[in-house]
Amino acid sequence: MVTADNDGNASDPFSAIFRTAPGGRQPFRFTSFGDLATPNTAWVLSYGQSAYAVEAVESFQPLFHLLNGDLCYADLNPAAQPQVWRDFGNNNQTSAANRPWMPCLGNHEVEFSNGSRGFSSYLTRYTLPDNQVPCFAGRWYSFRVGSVLFISLDADDVVYQDAGAFVAATRRPPEPWSTRCGRTLGRGGRYGTGGRSGAVSCPGIELAVGSG
């Protein structure tokens, strides 16, 4: 059961069940897609069919779902980012209450003025396996199911995008980002470089999932 101090239904908390992964060489089913968005069409790049996509996942009864980047497009709705993430989570819980949804960063998870690299909305909403790389927790990770190794990769080493939506919504240019790893990322109207500098080494990959 999961609840929070500010939950109006704390006396009747949300509850769900899930299956653990099989051991050894056992068959299992998983689903995978990205670019989900929300069913609330008040937001930029949100679609009514997002709810049907979540229902489709649940209809397959997979062990887990891979969510391959560009999750909710809150970056394109900078004046309402928390609300977009809220609608995204409310939609996903139809399936995520019963099985893990394993996310992957996409370029639309980079949000202006939202943490040292723009990933704070993403990183504060997911607790992900430790990649043991200082300053890059949650950016990429791996997990094993039976005899299969899954690796989630971050494609945002260099991301350049127009800041028109941000400027239009806030009427101010984005501020430069700084990072505790000692670099200043992004100036003017564009996103900056991620600065991995070869930090990822993944020998023996069996299945890798990334966004582009």
C-alpha positions in Angstrom: 0.0 0.0 0.0 1.2 3.5 -0.9 0.1 6.8 0.5 1.6 10.3 1.3 1.2 12.9 4.1 -0.8 15.1 1.8 -3.0 12.3 0.5 -6.7 13.1 1.0 -7.4 9.3 1.0 -4.7 8.4 3.5 -7.2 6.4 5.6 -7.9 4.2 2.5 -4.5 3.9 0.8 -4.0 2.7 -2.7 -3.1 -1.0 -2.9 -2.0 -3.4 -5.7 -0.2 -6.7 -6.3 2.6 -7.7 -8.6 4.6 -10.8 -9.7 8.3 -11.2 -9.1 10.6 -12.2 -12.0 11.3 -15.8 -12.8 14.7 -17.4 -12.1 16.9 -19.1 -14.7 15.8 -19.7 -18.3 12.0 -19.3 -17.9 9.6 -17.7 -20.4 8.2 -14.3 -19.7 6.3 -11.6 -21.5 7.1 -7.9 -21.6 5.8 -4.9 -23.6 7.6 -1.9 -24.9 6.9 1.5 -26.4 7.7 5.2 -25.9 6.2 8.6 -26.7 3.1 7.9 -24.5 2.0 11.4 -23.4 -1.2 11.9 -21.5 -4.9 11.5 -22.4 -5.5 15.1 -21.4 -5.6 16.9 -24.7 -5.3 20.3 -23.0 -1.5 19.8 -23.1 0.8 20.1 -26.2 1.4 16.7 -27.8 -1.1 14.8 -25.7 -3.5 12.4 -27.2 -6.8 10.7 -26.2 -5.4 7.4 -27.3 -2.8 7.4 -24.5 -5.3 5.8 -22.2 -5.9 3.0 -24.8 -2.2 2.4 -25.0 -2.0 1.8 -21.2 -5.0 -0.5 -21.4 -3.4 -2.4 -24.2 -0.3 -3.1 -22.1 -2.5 -4.4 -19.3 -4.5 -6.6 -21.7 -1.3 -8.5 -22.4 -0.6 -9.1 -18.7 3.2 -8.6 -19.2 5.7 -9.1 -16.4 6.8 -5.5 -16.9 6.6 -2.7 -19.5 9.6 -0.8 -21.0 8.7 2.9 -21.4 11.2 4.1 -24.0 11.6 7.8 -23.5 9.6 10.9 -24.3 7.2 10.1 -21.6 4.7 12.9 -21.0 6.0 15.9 -22.9 5.9 18.2 -19.9 8.9 20.1 -21.4 6.5 21.4 -24.1 4.1 22.6 -21.4 6.5 24.6 -19.2 3.8 26.6 -17.4 2.0 23.4 -16.3 4.8 20.8 -15.9 3.6 19.3 -12.6 0.0 19.0 -13.9 1.2 17.1 -17.0 3.3 14.7 -14.9 0.2 14.2 -12.7 -2.0 13.3 -15.6 0.7 11.0 -17.0 1.0 9.2 -13.7 -2.8 8.9 -13.2 -3.1 7.4 -16.7 -0.2 4.9 -16.2 -1.4 3.6 -12.8 -4.0 1.5 -14.5 -1.2 -0.8 -15.5 1.8 0.3 -13.3 -0.2 -0.6 -10.1 0.2 -4.2 -11.2 3.6 -4.5 -12.8 6.8 -2.4 -13.1 7.0 0.3 -15.7 10.7 0.7 -16.4 11.4 4.2 -17.9 14.1 5.4 -20.2 15.2 9.1 -20.6 14.3 10.8 -23.9 15.1 14.3 -25.1 11.6 15.5 -23.9 12.6 14.6 -20.3 15.0 17.5 -20.5 13.2 20.5 -18.9 14.5 24.0 -18.8 15.4 25.3 -15.3 14.6 21.9 -13.8 17.8 20.7 -12.0 21.4 20.7 -13.1 20.7 18.8 -16.3 17.0 19.4 -16.6 16.0 15.9 -15.4 14.7 16.6 -12.0 11.0 15.9 -12.9 12.1 12.5 -14.2 14.6 11.6 -11.5 12.3 12.5 -8.6 9.5 10.3 -9.8 11.4 7.1 -10.4 13.7 5.0 -8.1 15.9 3.2 -10.6 18.7 0.6 -10.2 22.1 2.1 -9.3 24.5 2.6 -12.2 27.4 3.3 -9.8 28.4 6.4 -11.9 28.8 9.5 -9.8 26.6 12.5 -10.9 24.6 10.3 -13.3 22.3 8.3 -11.1 19.2 7.3 -12.9 20.5 8.3 -16.3 21.1 4.7 -17.4 20.7 1.4 -15.6 20.3 -2.3 -16.1 18.2 -5.1 -14.7 18.1 -8.9 -15.2 15.0 -11.0 -15.7 15.8 -14.7 -15.7 18.6 -15.2 -18.2 18.1 -11.8 -20.0 19.9 -8.6 -19.2 18.0 -5.4 -20.0 19.9 -2.1 -20.3 18.3 1.3 -20.4 20.5 3.8 -22.2 20.3 7.6 -22.1 20.6 9.2 -25.6 20.8 12.7 -24.3 24.6 13.2 -24.5 24.0 16.1 -26.9 20.5 17.5 -27.2 19.8 20.7 -29.1 16.2 21.8 -29.3 14.4 25.1 -29.9 13.2 26.8 -26.8 10.2 28.5 -28.4 7.6 26.7 -26.3 9.4 27.6 -23.1 9.9 31.3 -24.0 6.3 31.6 -25.2 4.9 30.2 -22.0 7.1 32.0 -19.5 8.0 35.2 -21.5 11.6 34.8 -20.4 14.7 33.0 -21.9 15.9 29.9 -20.2 18.7 30.3 -17.7 22.0 28.4 -18.0 22.2 25.2 -16.1 25.1 24.4 -13.8 26.0 20.9 -12.5 27.8 19.6 -9.4 30.0 17.7 -11.8 31.7 20.9 -12.7 30.2 21.9 -16.0 27.9 24.6 -17.2 25.3 23.2 -19.6 23.1 25.1 -21.9 22.9 28.8 -22.7 20.5 31.0 -24.6 17.6 29.2 -26.3 18.9 25.6 -26.5 19.5 22.6 -24.4 23.1 21.7 -23.5 25.4 18.6 -23.7 25.1 15.8 -21.2 28.8 15.4 -20.8 29.0 11.6 -20.2 32.5 11.5 -21.6 32.6 7.8 -22.1 31.2 6.9 -18.7 29.1 4.0 -20.0 30.6 0.6 -20.7 28.2 -2.2 -21.2 30.0 -5.4 -22.3 27.8 -8.4 -23.1 24.6 -6.6 -23.8 21.7 -9.0 -24.6 19.0 -6.5 -25.1 19.4 -2.7 -24.9 16.5 -0.2 -24.9 17.2 3.5 -25.7 15.4 6.5 -27.1 16.4 8.8 -29.9 
